[in-house]
Amino acid sequence: MRIREQEVQLKDGRRVLLKSASKEHAEALVRHRRATSDETYFTAAYPEEWEGAAGRVRDRIAAFESDGKEFLVTAFLDGEIIGDAGIFKVKGSAKCQHRCGFGISILQKYGNLGLGSLMLKAALGQAKENGFEQVELGVFEDNVKAIRLYEKYGFQKMGRCFRAYKLKDGTYRDEIQMVRVLEEGVLLKSQEFQKGKAFPFLDTGFLEDGEIKLVLVKTAQEDQKKGYLPAYYFDICDKNGQKMGICDLRVGHNANTHYSGNIGYQVEEAYRGRHYAGKACLLLFELAKRHQIDYLSITCNPDNYASRRTCEYAGGVLQGIISLPEWHEMYGAGALEKCHYHVDFR
């Protein structure tokens, strides 16, 4: 189908036309997708993969036009395509007709002007009108700006695909899977938790291995405004109760943990060199598993070789060295990069 045309205004006052691209726009749409995939790796394809794709895109547009539920939302400024979005069926089977997928790309020079919100609102409204009950999408784990936009419009994180994308430099990125339920009054489980239920912290008396034990000092509930997840804080003690260091576990995953990790640790100088931090991590892994967490991230400074050895001792696999965004509090404290380790429990 084709959506009803509407004119919208960007934050800078310019007027943009939202409508569904037609078959004659196929080559322009390919140019747009090639340009956006050249600007960022937060897309499913590389620029060269769009070479010679006009015929394929033209056929896909025709399929959208003939379908009663699928559609494109294309943004035109002075005749140029500056944004491209679509709603499409997740599967063709009768059991999945209530579900749809969503994808969007916008030229960088038109970012921060509200276009993403305008296109997303148009897509969600039309999807509901077409009878879809929920909208699903996947987003790169480090595409923080996109994740925040989706959360603003009611999407919830429901899963993660480990190493979903492999980049040309050999590094990997997970994909965050998100869902927005369109039906009024229906809450996802994560939304039910957010409507006032305290996080269910567990008993931690089992966290000992015969050599060390973790003694719970405090717990902290989630602070969504600051981006803090529910957390446990422990003293690392020997079997006699002598404190040797501290550690903590942040339960869950969000943009913060991609950079700061799920685990923090520090061992007092007199007790270093005995793998106490690594052994504490192994105990924290057992607690994480009881919360049905499939994987954890651990990060450290690239020049902190002792901490890197701890990550490796605990079974962490280095995913790469990542740059900290300016919004992160560690960037404000002077850190620019972090080694990002992944521990998979599956």
PyMOL commands that set and color helices and strands:
alter all, ss='L'
color gray80, all
select helices_A, chain A and resi 23-39+47-50+54-66+94-96+108-110+115-129+144-152+189-194+255-260+269-271+276-290+305-313+329-332
alter helices_A, ss='H'
color red, helices_A
select strands_A, chain A and resi 6-9+15-19+71-77+80-89+99-106+134-140+156-166+172-181+212-220+231-238+243-250+263-267+295-300+317-323+337-344
alter strands_A, ss='S'
color yellow, strands_A
deselect
rebuild
show_as cartoon
